[in-house]
Amino acid sequence: MSQITGVGKPIVPIEDLKGVGQAGDASGATGFMDSLKTAIGKVNDVELQAGRAVDALMTGESQDIHRTMVALQQADVSFQLMMQVRNKLVTAYEEIQRMQV
């Protein structure tokens, strides 16, 4: 069985991807939309955690500048990843719009 693998573990078996995105497959579209909303929510949560860490550092609640900087970097990297995914989605949409039927 072929699998798409990440670092150390299989992410999605290829057999599970068959039929996704075909005409009339509303569950695939709904699943994609839910996954996208979940991912955006997680990015937002990371941003909020970084904001709370900065606030705690500025008010003196926390003296741990290292954890604050790590939280800020995680927020930055997750936001950059989200923007790259958005760029790929826009590019794919534009390419689909140029297709001749």
N, C-alpha and C positions, 0 to 999 in steps of 0.2 A: 504494500500500500504506500503510495507516494504521499508525502506530507510537506507542507510549508513549515519550515522550522525556524525558530528564533534561537536565542542563546540558551541552549540546554534543554529545551522542551518543544514538542510540536505545538504550533499555534492553531492551525486549522487544517484538518485533513482535506485533501483536494476533492475527495468524493462529496464532501459537504458543500462545496462550491458549485457543483454541477447544477445547472438550472437557475442559478441566481441571476437576476437581471433579465430574464426572458420576458417576452410580452405576456401580460396576464399574471405575472408573479407579484401580486400585491404584498405578500408576506416578506419578500426580499427587500422591497422598497421601504416597508415599515421597519424592518430590522435594521436597515442601513440608517434610517432617520433616527431611530432610537439610539443606535450606537454613536451617531454623531452628536446627539444631544447629551448623552452620557459623557462623552469625551470633552465637550465644551464645558459641561458642569464640573468635571474634574480639574480642568485648567483654571476655572474660576475659583474653585476651592483652594488650589495651590496659591493663586494670587492673593486671596483673602488671608491665608495663613502667613504669607510673607508680610502683608500689611500689618497683621497683628504682632508679628515678631519685631517689626520696626517700631511700632507703637510701644511695645513693652520695653524695648531698648531705650527709646527716647524718654519714657517716663521713669526709668530707673527700676522697673519691675524685674528686668533681666539685665545681667551683666555679660551675657554670653554673646559676644559679637560674632563669633565663629558660626554659631547656629543661625544667627540672623543673616549672615552673608550666604550661607548655604541655602537658606529658604529663598532669598532673593535670586540666587542663581537658578534654583529649581523652577521658580516662577518664570524667569526669563527664558530658560530653555523650553519649557512647556509651551509658552506663548509663541516662541519662534517656530516650534514644531506645528502648532495649530495654524499659524499663518502659512507655512509651507503646504500643509494639507489643503487649506483654502485655495491657495494658488493653483495647486494641481487640479482641484475640482473645477475651478473657473476655466482653466485651460481645457479640461476635458469637455466641459459644457460648450465652450466656444468651438471646439473641434466638431462636436456633434451638430452644432448649428450650421456649420459649413458643409456637412455631408449632403450629397444630393440623393434624393429618394427616387 
